[in-house]
Amino acid sequence: MADARSDHPDTLSPPTRRGLLRLTFGGTLAAALGAAAAGPVAAAVQNGWFFCPKCQGLFFAANGSGECPAGAGHTKPGGKGYLLFADYTPPSNYSAFQFGWRYCRKCLGLHYVGDGNPAGPCPVGGKQAASSSGDYMLYVGRTAVPDYQGGWHFCSKCRGLWFAGNRGKGECPAGRGHKKAAGSKGYSLYETQ
């Protein structure tokens, strides 16, 4: 007999690449996986997100290099990028993902507004600007599913997403290094090939 917890939404693993294709997005999803997105709005699945080794943050490279809090534009290292999910409505009891992440059209970074608090500071100046952003969702916690990378966290100072798996804390637009939010379980992002 199967463990009753294995079917509970909170214990489900994030979808694999094959699982993504089976989601209810139909042909739009398959096209999104194979084509570069024009901008981070209203897409079920979106390629083009990369880690910046200078600030340790995530940015949308398909729209350029943006403004990095460590100076000049973000740097896109060679290798894998990340695929994010946006504007998807799962069953109401599905809490393995956190919604409320937005793209900033000024710096090209990802920040959190899902708790009703105002947007954090933007390295370009002022607050993060998310007026044209979709609603991105991130897998909460670490996972053993292949192609997912854990170690991503919410910064309590700038409200952005940053990678805590390296030695440094990167450069935060609120000053100095990023600060992991108390009680954060972290996030896992899907790495593209």
RODRENTOR-727467 format. One line per field, with one value per residue (C-alpha): residue in one letter; residue number from 0; x negated, y, z. Coordinates in Angstrom, 3 decimals, padded with zeros to 6 digits. Example, Ala and Ser with C-alpha at 12.3 -4.5 7.8 and 13.67 -1.06 7.14 Angstrom:
2
residu	(A, S)
num	(0, 1)
X	(-012.300, -013.670)
Y	(-004.500, -001.060)
Z	(007.800, 007.140)
//
This chain:
193
residu	(M, A, D, A, R, S, D, H, P, D, T, L, S, P, P, T, R, R, G, L, L, R, L, T, F, G, G, T, L, A, A, A, L, G, A, A, A, A, G, P, V, A, A, A, V, Q, N, G, W, F, F, C, P, K, C, Q, G, L, F, F, A, A, N, G, S, G, E, C, P, A, G, A, G, H, T, K, P, G, G, K, G, Y, L, L, F, A, D, Y, T, P, P, S, N, Y, S, A, F, Q, F, G, W, R, Y, C, R, K, C, L, G, L, H, Y, V, G, D, G, N, P, A, G, P, C, P, V, G, G, K, Q, A, A, S, S, S, G, D, Y, M, L, Y, V, G, R, T, A, V, P, D, Y, Q, G, G, W, H, F, C, S, K, C, R, G, L, W, F, A, G, N, R, G, K, G, E, C, P, A, G, R, G, H, K, K, A, A, G, S, K, G, Y, S, L, Y, E, T, Q)
num	(0, 1, 2, 3, 4, 5, 6, 7, 8, 9, 10, 11, 12, 13, 14, 15, 16, 17, 18, 19, 20, 21, 22, 23, 24, 25, 26, 27, 28, 29, 30, 31, 32, 33, 34, 35, 36, 37, 38, 39, 40, 41, 42, 43, 44, 45, 46, 47, 48, 49, 50, 51, 52, 53, 54, 55, 56, 57, 58, 59, 60, 61, 62, 63, 64, 65, 66, 67, 68, 69, 70, 71, 72, 73, 74, 75, 76, 77, 78, 79, 80, 81, 82, 83, 84, 85, 86, 87, 88, 89, 90, 91, 92, 93, 94, 95, 96, 97, 98, 99, 100, 101, 102, 103, 104, 105, 106, 107, 108, 109, 110, 111, 112, 113, 114, 115, 116, 117, 118, 119, 120, 121, 122, 123, 124, 125, 126, 127, 128, 129, 130, 131, 132, 133, 134, 135, 136, 137, 138, 139, 140, 141, 142, 143, 144, 145, 146, 147, 148, 149, 150, 151, 152, 153, 154, 155, 156, 157, 158, 159, 160, 161, 162, 163, 164, 165, 166, 167, 168, 169, 170, 171, 172, 173, 174, 175, 176, 177, 178, 179, 180, 181, 182, 183, 184, 185, 186, 187, 188, 189, 190, 191, 192)
X	(000.000, -001.326, -002.214, 000.733, -001.641, -003.157, -000.082, 000.165, -000.646, -003.234, -005.284, -005.234, -008.512, -008.803, -008.121, -010.875, -011.346, -009.082, -006.595, -006.584, -005.464, -002.601, -001.221, 001.973, 000.247, 000.529, -001.433, -002.229, -004.497, -006.378, -006.934, -008.093, -010.685, -012.196, -012.055, -013.638, -011.072, -010.640, -010.041, -009.097, -005.329, -002.427, -004.433, -003.838, -007.514, -010.387, -014.055, -016.628, -017.270, -020.904, -023.002, -025.190, -028.469, -029.025, -025.832, -024.901, -021.392, -019.164, -018.498, -016.635, -019.451, -017.126, -016.538, -020.216, -022.526, -020.491, -022.096, -024.024, -024.336, -028.069, -028.496, -027.804, -025.650, -025.032, -027.525, -026.237, -028.695, -028.808, -026.901, -023.447, -020.655, -017.388, -013.790, -011.043, -007.303, -004.905, -001.192, -000.119, 002.765, 002.289, 004.899, 005.670, 004.119, 000.779, -001.818, -005.072, -005.517, -005.598, -003.916, -004.436, -007.866, -008.197, -010.640, -012.050, -012.083, -014.861, -017.571, -016.193, -016.328, -013.704, -012.139, -009.313, -006.107, -003.732, -003.505, -002.018, -005.180, -006.526, -009.167, -012.785, -015.478, -016.623, -020.285, -019.123, -017.497, -014.192, -012.164, -011.958, -009.565, -007.251, -004.424, -004.840, -005.786, -004.086, -003.567, -006.554, -006.508, -009.493, -009.767, -010.173, -012.964, -015.588, -014.814, -016.612, -014.921, -017.639, -018.255, -017.092, -019.600, -018.936, -020.668, -018.629, -017.244, -015.119, -017.164, -015.425, -017.196, -016.471, -013.629, -015.444, -016.453, -020.134, -022.292, -023.681, -025.661, -028.892, -031.332, -030.357, -026.982, -027.122, -026.309, -022.874, -021.208, -020.361, -024.091, -026.797, -025.995, -022.607, -020.957, -019.107, -015.632, -015.036, -013.304, -013.871, -013.639, -015.276, -014.281, -015.253, -015.426, -015.271, -018.599, -018.466, -020.971)
Y	(000.000, 003.450, 005.977, 008.354, 011.326, 010.667, 012.131, 015.209, 018.376, 019.514, 016.348, 016.412, 016.988, 019.692, 018.544, 017.100, 018.289, 015.444, 016.355, 019.960, 018.839, 016.899, 019.893, 021.429, 024.148, 022.156, 023.258, 026.660, 024.998, 022.976, 026.139, 028.051, 025.388, 025.584, 029.309, 032.317, 034.502, 038.111, 039.284, 037.947, 038.381, 035.946, 032.811, 029.429, 028.426, 030.770, 030.264, 033.060, 033.442, 033.372, 033.605, 036.726, 035.845, 039.491, 040.048, 036.331, 037.148, 035.859, 038.057, 037.800, 037.833, 037.723, 041.452, 042.415, 042.706, 045.152, 046.937, 044.899, 046.155, 045.283, 047.794, 047.978, 045.207, 041.690, 039.075, 035.948, 033.087, 030.305, 027.138, 026.488, 028.956, 028.569, 028.029, 029.713, 029.094, 032.033, 032.745, 029.204, 028.447, 025.100, 023.470, 025.673, 023.218, 023.034, 024.756, 023.263, 026.443, 030.048, 032.660, 036.419, 036.712, 039.535, 040.656, 044.195, 045.890, 048.271, 045.923, 042.657, 040.881, 038.793, 040.043, 039.031, 040.996, 038.120, 038.997, 042.447, 044.321, 046.967, 046.137, 046.365, 048.741, 048.553, 049.096, 051.508, 053.674, 053.764, 050.593, 047.448, 048.036, 045.112, 046.772, 044.520, 041.325, 037.982, 036.145, 033.808, 030.778, 029.052, 025.551, 025.857, 023.797, 021.449, 018.528, 015.451, 015.725, 015.903, 019.276, 021.310, 023.400, 024.220, 026.909, 029.907, 032.227, 035.299, 038.320, 040.083, 043.370, 043.804, 041.236, 039.650, 036.074, 035.216, 032.092, 031.227, 028.191, 030.135, 031.526, 035.182, 036.806, 038.779, 042.447, 043.537, 046.694, 047.568, 047.615, 045.045, 041.325, 039.659, 038.449, 035.143, 035.650, 034.003, 030.643, 030.484, 026.953, 028.169, 027.468, 025.094, 026.300, 024.223, 024.304, 024.297, 022.441)
Z	(000.000, -000.913, 001.741, 002.102, 002.372, -001.056, -002.773, -000.550, -002.535, 000.036, -000.515, -004.307, -006.118, -008.743, -012.286, -014.476, -018.085, -019.250, -016.515, -017.696, -021.128, -019.570, -017.685, -018.961, -020.963, -024.189, -027.254, -025.752, -023.207, -025.809, -027.849, -024.768, -023.974, -027.432, -028.135, -026.474, -024.778, -025.832, -022.251, -018.855, -019.116, -019.396, -020.215, -018.620, -018.782, -019.561, -020.419, -020.320, -016.584, -015.420, -012.261, -011.949, -010.163, -009.152, -007.130, -006.710, -007.974, -010.760, -013.799, -017.116, -019.715, -022.731, -022.153, -021.796, -018.810, -016.727, -013.807, -011.237, -007.643, -007.868, -010.709, -014.439, -015.941, -014.695, -015.898, -017.591, -017.131, -019.688, -019.013, -017.723, -017.322, -015.454, -016.441, -014.395, -014.244, -014.478, -014.492, -013.685, -011.345, -009.588, -007.330, -004.313, -001.835, -003.668, -001.509, -002.842, -004.903, -003.706, -005.870, -005.807, -007.444, -009.974, -012.665, -012.374, -015.777, -014.634, -013.264, -014.784, -011.398, -009.589, -006.338, -003.992, -003.379, -002.540, 001.153, 000.526, 001.532, -000.835, -003.416, -002.327, -003.591, -007.205, -008.146, -010.878, -008.193, -006.382, -005.864, -008.010, -010.941, -011.677, -013.598, -016.664, -014.834, -014.746, -011.435, -011.087, -008.815, -007.223, -005.778, -001.985, -000.401, -001.777, -004.030, -005.292, -008.689, -011.394, -013.034, -010.027, -008.080, -004.422, -002.403, -003.603, -000.912, -000.314, 000.825, 003.714, 002.842, -000.876, -001.219, -004.175, -004.983, -004.477, -004.505, -001.059, -002.236, -002.803, -000.248, -000.509, 000.010, -003.222, -003.494, -002.284, -003.670, -000.051, 000.779, 001.470, 001.155, 000.920, 004.133, 004.253, 005.707, 009.085, 008.713, 004.960, 003.557, 000.380, -003.208, -006.014, -009.619, -012.783, -014.679, -018.465, -020.657)
//
